[in-house]
């Protein structure tokens, strides 16, 4: 029997375990395959370092000026706030069926409303109802699926209900109609009221001239001579009646206004006055527009005119800013403060420290020159410890 004291010596235990765990024929380690061009993951970089640095500091005065310079250098890059004429697609596009119509088509009924805490909007509460889909082949060899009133053909919704007259209701996506009704036209009563107004003078022929002529020359020249008569030709079989001849004929029949209607040489019947239907009526008294709407009535100037004027103003600012303009051009890109400092002639070790002050100095120079780059910022209230 072996001596038990021999097995209690643990000084060679690590070597003994190593000899038993290493295989007899150890395989060499597999070679790590690396790309031929030695690609390395790109370092994360801010999209707009200068702007994000100003935002982090809370320097809204310089922040507004830097965005103003970017908008002037790149017209059209500014973000437009949603206004009445710039609505979201959900507001300007009508989609049928809606959520309520889809659920009603499968038999769900709205029983109550609640406010959804995620969006703070009021939504419907529905009473659920089981609905089993029915599958069948159509005449074209496809598969139709009926779920309540919803009819799917090869997975596409083609009908979600029917009207009271039996017409099929199909899914639609169309622009939403303009809100409000059409502006009412001028009523007949307003037109008649205008026509019955007494004129300033009975006729232009009854206006009295000055007792003493200022000049013997006519006040208005003959800018539009009356059209002469044209005899019938091959191109025009009827020809054209001259203006002077037409006036002479009207005077001959006494219908030029010089003879009263009841004294006409030929019998005539006066018809009752009437209004022509439609938008032919253009006369009447119209209220003048306020001064603020004159420019709006004239129309908006084209966008390219504004862009040309802005770029011309930017060139003027560049001449005034000098080297600050180069700093501003780099500050609206993804260039870091160190890269801006190196571009302005600083040593690499000192550029990272000097870069932010160069950007701030350039923005301050822009604020001093351009008053539209200035913004009034409310100072934050400082809390004083008790």
C-alpha positions in Angstrom: 0.0 0.0 0.0 1.3 3.4 -0.9 2.3 5.9 1.8 -0.6 8.4 2.3 1.8 11.2 3.3 3.1 11.2 -0.3 -0.3 12.4 -1.8 -0.6 15.3 0.7 2.4 17.2 -0.9 0.6 19.9 -3.1 3.7 21.9 -4.1 3.7 20.3 -7.6 -0.1 20.4 -8.1 -0.1 23.1 -10.8 2.5 21.4 -12.9 0.7 18.1 -12.5 -2.6 19.7 -13.7 -0.9 21.4 -16.6 0.5 18.2 -17.9 -2.9 16.5 -17.9 -4.9 19.4 -19.5 -2.5 20.2 -22.4 -3.2 17.7 -25.3 -0.4 15.7 -26.7 -0.4 17.5 -30.1 -1.3 21.1 -29.5 -2.7 22.9 -32.6 -1.3 26.3 -33.6 -3.6 29.3 -33.1 -5.7 30.4 -36.0 -4.5 33.5 -37.8 -6.8 36.5 -37.4 -7.9 37.7 -40.8 -7.7 41.5 -41.1 -8.9 43.6 -44.1 -6.2 44.4 -46.7 -6.7 48.2 -46.3 -6.6 48.0 -42.5 -10.0 49.7 -42.0 -10.7 51.0 -38.6 -14.1 52.1 -37.2 -14.5 55.9 -37.6 -14.5 58.0 -34.6 -17.8 59.5 -33.6 -18.0 63.1 -34.5 -20.7 65.8 -33.9 -22.8 66.9 -36.9 -22.4 70.6 -36.1 -19.8 71.0 -33.3 -19.9 74.8 -33.1 -23.6 74.9 -32.8 -23.8 72.1 -30.2 -21.0 73.7 -28.2 -23.0 77.0 -28.1 -26.2 75.2 -27.2 -24.5 73.3 -24.4 -23.2 76.6 -23.0 -26.6 78.1 -23.3 -25.2 81.0 -25.4 -28.4 81.7 -27.3 -27.3 85.1 -28.6 -24.4 83.6 -30.6 -26.4 80.5 -31.4 -29.0 82.6 -33.2 -26.4 84.6 -35.1 -24.6 81.4 -36.3 -27.9 79.9 -37.6 -28.6 83.3 -39.2 -25.3 83.1 -41.1 -26.0 79.5 -42.2 -29.4 80.5 -43.5 -27.9 83.4 -45.5 -25.1 81.4 -47.0 -27.4 78.5 -47.9 -30.9 80.1 -48.6 -33.7 77.7 -48.2 -32.0 75.6 -45.5 -33.9 77.2 -42.7 -36.6 75.1 -40.9 -40.1 76.4 -41.4 -42.4 76.3 -38.5 -45.8 74.6 -39.2 -48.2 77.3 -40.1 -51.7 77.4 -41.6 -50.3 77.0 -45.1 -47.6 74.4 -44.1 -49.6 71.6 -42.5 -48.7 68.0 -41.9 -49.7 65.4 -44.5 -52.1 63.9 -41.9 -54.0 67.2 -41.9 -54.0 67.9 -45.7 -54.6 64.3 -46.9 -57.9 62.4 -46.4 -57.6 58.6 -46.0 -60.7 56.4 -46.1 -61.5 54.2 -44.3 -60.5 55.8 -41.0 -59.8 53.8 -37.8 -63.4 54.1 -36.6 -64.7 52.9 -40.0 -62.4 50.0 -40.1 -63.4 48.8 -36.6 -67.1 49.4 -37.4 -66.7 47.3 -40.5 -65.7 44.2 -38.4 -68.5 44.8 -35.9 -66.7 46.8 -33.1 -68.8 49.5 -31.5 -67.6 52.7 -29.9 -69.0 52.7 -26.3 -67.0 55.4 -24.6 -64.0 57.9 -24.9 -60.9 58.3 -22.8 -57.7 60.5 -22.9 -54.6 58.6 -23.9 -51.8 59.7 -21.6 -49.1 59.3 -24.3 -50.4 62.0 -26.6 -53.0 63.6 -24.4 -55.6 63.0 -27.1 -59.1 61.7 -26.6 -59.7 58.3 -28.3 -62.6 55.9 -28.6 -63.2 52.9 -26.5 -64.6 50.0 -28.5 -66.6 46.9 -27.6 -64.7 44.0 -29.1 -66.5 41.3 -31.2 -65.1 38.1 -32.6 -65.1 37.9 -36.4 -64.0 34.8 -38.4 -62.4 35.4 -41.8 -63.9 33.6 -44.8 -61.6 32.5 -47.7 -62.7 31.7 -51.2 -61.3 31.7 -54.7 -62.3 34.5 -57.1 -62.9 34.2 -60.9 -59.3 35.3 -61.6 -57.8 32.5 -59.6 -56.9 34.7 -56.7 -58.0 34.4 -53.1 -60.6 36.7 -51.5 -60.8 37.1 -47.7 -64.0 38.5 -46.1 -63.7 39.8 -42.5 -67.0 41.4 -41.6 -67.5 44.1 -44.3 -63.8 44.2 -45.2 -63.0 42.4 -48.5 -59.3 41.7 -49.2 -58.2 40.4 -52.6 -54.8 38.7 -52.5 -54.0 40.6 -49.3 -55.1 44.0 -50.5 -58.2 45.8 -49.2 -60.5 46.5 -52.0 -63.8 47.2 -50.2 -64.7 48.3 -46.7 -68.5 48.6 -46.9 -71.4 49.7 -49.0 -73.6 52.9 -49.2 -77.3 53.0 -48.6 -77.9 52.6 -52.3 -75.6 49.6 -52.5 -72.5 51.2 -54.0 -69.1 49.8 -53.0 -67.0 51.9 -50.7 -63.3 51.5 -51.8 -60.2 52.8 -50.0 -59.2 56.2 -51.1 -56.3 58.6 -50.4 -57.0 62.1 -51.7 -56.3 65.8 -50.8 -58.6 67.1 -48.2 -61.1 69.7 -49.4 -60.7 73.3 -48.6 -62.3 74.4 -45.4 -65.2 76.8 -45.5 -67.7 77.4 -48.3 -67.3 79.5 -51.4 -67.5 83.2 -51.0 -71.1 84.3 -52.0 -71.3 86.4 -55.1 -72.7 89.9 -55.2 -76.5 89.6 -54.8 -78.9 91.1 -57.4 -80.2 93.6 -54.8 -76.7 95.1 -54.5 -76.3 95.3 -58.3 -79.7 97.0 -58.7 -78.9 99.4 -55.9 -75.8 100.5 -57.7 -77.5 100.9 -61.1 -80.2 103.1 -59.6 -77.7 105.6 -58.1 -78.0 109.0 -59.6 -75.0 110.0 -61.7 -72.8 113.0 -61.0 -73.9 114.5 -64.3 -76.7 113.5 -66.6 -74.3 112.9 -69.5 -70.7 113.6 -70.3 -71.9 115.8 -73.1 -73.7 118.1 -70.6 -70.5 118.9 -68.6 -69.7 122.6 -68.8 -66.1 123.5 -69.8 -64.1 126.4 -68.5 -65.3 129.8 -69.5 -61.9 130.6 -70.8 -59.8 128.0 -72.6 -56.4 127.4 -71.2 -54.9 126.4 -74.5 -56.0 125.9 -78.1 -54.3 122.5 -78.3 -56.3 119.4 -77.5 -55.7 118.1 -74.0 -55.7 114.5 -75.1 -54.1 113.5 -78.4 -55.4 111.1 -80.9 -53.7 108.1 -79.6 -56.3 105.6 -80.9 -57.6 106.4 -84.3 -61.0 104.8 -85.2 -60.8 101.7 -87.3 -61.5 102.3 -91.0 -63.8 100.3 -93.2 -62.5 97.2 -94.9 -64.1 96.0 -98.1 -65.0 92.3 -98.4 -62.2 90.2 -99.7 -61.3 86.5 -100.3 -60.2 86.1 -96.7 -63.1 88.1 -95.2 -66.3 87.9 -97.2 -68.2 90.3 -95.0 -65.5 93.0 -94.5 -65.6 95.4 -91.6 -67.9 98.3 -90.9 -65.9 101.5 -90.2 -66.3 103.3 -86.9 -67.2 106.6 -88.4 -69.8 104.9 -90.7 -71.3 103.1 -87.7 -71.6 106.4 -85.8 -73.3 108.0 -88.7 -75.8 105.2 -89.0 -76.6 105.4 -85.3 -77.2 109.2 -85.7 -79.4 108.5 -88.7 -81.7 106.2 -86.8 -81.5 108.4 -83.7 -80.3 105.7 -81.3 -77.0 107.4 -80.4 -78.6 109.1 -77.3 -79.1 112.6 -78.9 -82.9 112.0 -79.4 -85.2 110.9 -76.6 -86.5 107.4 -76.8 -90.1 108.5 -77.1 -89.3 110.8 -80.1 -87.5 108.2 -82.2 -88.5 108.4 -85.9 -89.0 104.6 -85.9 -91.3 102.8 -83.5 -89.4 101.0 -80.8 -90.3 99.1 -77.6 -88.4 99.5 -74.4 -87.7 96.2 -72.7 -87.5 96.0 -69.0 -84.1 96.2 -67.5 -82.5 92.9 -66.5 -79.3 91.4 -65.2 -77.1 89.0 -67.1 -76.7 85.8 -65.2 -73.2 84.7 -64.4 -69.9 86.5 -63.5 -70.3 89.1 -66.3 -71.1 91.9 -63.9 -67.9 93.9 -63.1 -69.2 97.3 -62.2 -69.9 98.7 -58.8 -68.4 100.4 -55.9 -65.5 98.4 -54.3 -64.0 99.3 -50.9 -60.3 100.1 -51.3 -57.8 97.8 -49.6 -55.8 98.9 -46.6 -52.2 100.0 -47.1 -51.0 96.7 -45.5 -52.7 94.6 -48.2 -51.4 96.5 -51.2 -48.2 94.6 -51.3 -50.0 91.3 -50.8 -52.4 92.1 -53.7 -49.4 92.8 -55.9 -48.1 89.3 -55.4 -45.1 87.7 -53.8 -41.7 88.2 -55.3 -40.1 85.1 -56.8 -37.8 83.1 -54.5 -34.8 83.5 -56.7 -35.0 87.3 -56.4 -34.8 87.0 -52.6 -31.9 84.6 -52.9 -29.9 86.9 -55.2 -30.4 89.8 -52.8 -29.3 87.7 -49.8 -26.2 86.5 -51.5 -25.3 90.0 -52.5 -25.7 91.1 -48.9 -23.5 88.2 -47.8 -20.8 89.3 -50.1 -21.0 92.8 -48.6 -20.6 91.2 -45.1 -17.7 89.1 -46.2 -15.8 92.2 -47.3 -16.5 93.8 -43.9 -15.7 90.7 -41.8 -12.4 89.8 -43.5 -10.9 86.7 -41.8 -13.9 86.3 -39.6 -15.9 85.2 -42.6 -13.6 82.2 -43.1 -14.2 81.2 -39.5 -17.9 81.5 -39.9 -17.9 79.4 -43.0 -16.1 76.6 -41.2 -18.2 77.0 -38.1 -21.4 76.1 -40.0 -19.8 72.8 -41.1 -18.7 69.7 -39.2 -15.3 71.2 -38.6 -14.1 71.1 -35.0 -12.7 74.0 -33.0 -9.2 72.4 -33.4 -9.5 72.3 -37.2 -10.7 75.9 -37.3 -7.8 77.0 -35.1 -5.3 75.1 -37.4 -6.9 76.7 -40.5 -6.4 80.1 -38.9 -2.6 79.5 -38.4 -2.5 78.2 -34.8 -0.2 75.4 -33.8 -2.0 72.0 -33.4 -1.3 71.9 -29.6 -2.7 75.4 -29.1 -5.5 75.3 -31.8 -7.9 73.2 -29.7 -7.8 75.8 -26.9 -7.8 78.8 -29.2 -10.5 77.6 -31.6 -13.6 78.4 -29.5 -12.5 82.0 -28.9 -12.0 82.5 -32.6 -15.5 81.3 -33.3 -16.9 83.6 -30.6 -15.0 86.6 -31.9 -16.3 85.9 -35.5 -19.9 85.7 -34.3 -19.6 88.9 -32.3 -18.2 90.7 -35.4 -21.2 89.4 -37.4 -23.6 90.7 -34.7 -22.0 94.1 -34.7 -22.4 94.4 -38.5 -25.8 92.8 -39.1 -28.7 93.9 -37.0 -30.8 91.0 -38.2 -28.4 88.6 -36.5 -29.2 90.0 -33.1 -31.8 88.5 -30.8 -33.1 89.7 -27.5 -32.5 86.9 -24.9 -34.0 87.1 -21.4 -31.4 86.7 -18.7 -31.9 83.7 -16.4 -32.9 84.5 -12.8 -30.0 83.8 -10.5 -30.9 82.1 -7.3 -29.3 83.6 -4.2 -28.6 81.3 -1.4 -30.1 82.3 1.9 
